[in-house]
Amino acid sequence: MRPPHAALLLLFILAYFRGAYSSGSQSRFTSIISFGDSFADTGNLVMWADPVLPGLLLKNLPYGETFFGHPTGRATNGRLVLDFVAEALGLPSVPPYLAKESNFSTGVNFAVVGAPALTLTYLQGQNLTVNPPINSSLYDQLLWFQKLKPSLCKGQGADCFRSSLFVMGEFGANDYRSFLLSNRTVEQATTYVPQIVDSISQGLEILIQYGAKYIIVPDIFPLGCVPTVLTKLASPNKADYYRNGCLKSANRLGRYHNSLLRQRIKLLRHKYPHAKIIAAEYYRPVLAFLDMPGHFRLNSSTTLLTCCGAGGPPYNYDFDSECGRPGVMTCADPSQALQLD
């Protein structure tokens, strides 16, 4: 799901941090350090060794075509929220960690498309299908960060991240996707919410203990509005859906995750009062797009259809005809679409 929610999240972030950090009269961060999944990955997945991930569809159009004119490793046709945040702060696009020749002086991005909060070993131990089957979890990204930290902090001492903006996530959506696409029920997936949120909370503590002072923590989007989930869990009972077409049970799962995440953030704020931990939202903006599509210049008749897919209504999603495959078509005007794939 690639909702055009960048402006809403961006305004929220900047409004807060103008007051949270200033140098003289000007609000300024000197670097961005990002962790997450497809909502933040600027190229790590496509830089993974080809023998591990042959024929990766992110390397094909229409990915990247709207803004960059070519695939960049972003799981979208344009830019990500992270790109807009960097631009607004006067910083260059955050380079992926696996781009070894990159200059990380103004930031580094550890996010990987498909990354879960829980580890690959654990999820596969639950007999789940994980896609892609690589070690890209939050735990793995934190290991990358710990490995790179000495070079990021060279000569700067213990307070080297005082002007860095950390972005943690979102995380969790891919864990739940693995459960639901492995024929687990929503109720079964729900039992893992505390464990997934614990993983995120522990990751935040690690960052704070390593010197992070400003951290954004996005929640997860409404899972019951995603074409993959809607297709997999399709129900003949209209009572299982909200008026906007989203699946009630999957959205309840997302709300439970977000509620528990906010509680953990509140506890961490009390435990680490010197750190500014900001809870940002994906969930409510996406619902706003669905409830008032015309207000955001979206096509109201196609909000739950993938822009790049196959099969037509109700969701234009076919698990065997993914975006980027030969013959899979893109909608006429992606700017009016809520979801790319």
TAUR-V554045 format. One line per field, one symbol per residue. phi: phi as a letter, one per 40 degrees, with the letter a starting at -180 (. if undefined). psi: psi as a letter, one per 40 degrees, with the letter a starting at -180 (. if undefined). burial: 1 if it has 16 or more other C-alpha atoms within 10 Angstrom, else 0. A space follows every 10 residues. Layout:
phi: ???
psi: ???
burial: ???
This chain:
phi: .bccbdcccc cccccccccc aabgcbcabc abbbbibccb cbicccccdd ccbcgccccb ccdgccbcga cbgccacbbc ddcccccccg bcdcccdccc cccccbhabc cbdgcccccd dcccccgbcb bccbcbcddc cccdccccdd ccbdgbgcbc bcbbccbbhc bhdccccccc cbgccccccc ccddcccdcc cccccccccc hcbbbcbccc ccccbcdccc ccbdbccccc bcccgccccc ccdcccdccc cccccccccc cbcccbbbcc bbdcdccccc cbdccbgbcc cbcbcccbaa hgdcbfbbcc bcdhcdgccb ccbdccbcbc a
psi: hgigeddddd ddddddeddd hihbehhhie ihhiiaaeee heeddeeihd ddgifhdeei ieheddddei heeifiebii ddddddddef iihhiidegd eihedeiihe ihhehidiid ddddeefihh higigeiddd dddddddedd ddeheeaefe edfhhhhgai iddddddddd effiiddddd eedddddddd ddddddddde ehdhhhgiai ihdeehdddd ddfhiehdee iideeihddd dddddddddd dddddddddd dgeeihhhhi hddddddddd dfdddefihd efdeihdhai eaieefhhde giheihehii idgdeeidhd .
burial: 1111110011 0010001000 1000000110 1111111111 1111110100 0000011111 1111010001 1111111111 1111110000 1111111100 0001011111 1111111111 0010000111 0101011111 1100100000 0100000001 1011111111 1111111111 1000010011 0010011111 1011101101 1111111111 1111111111 0010000000 1000111111 1111101100 1101100100 0000111111 1110111011 0010000111 0111111111 0000111100 1111100011 0001111111 1
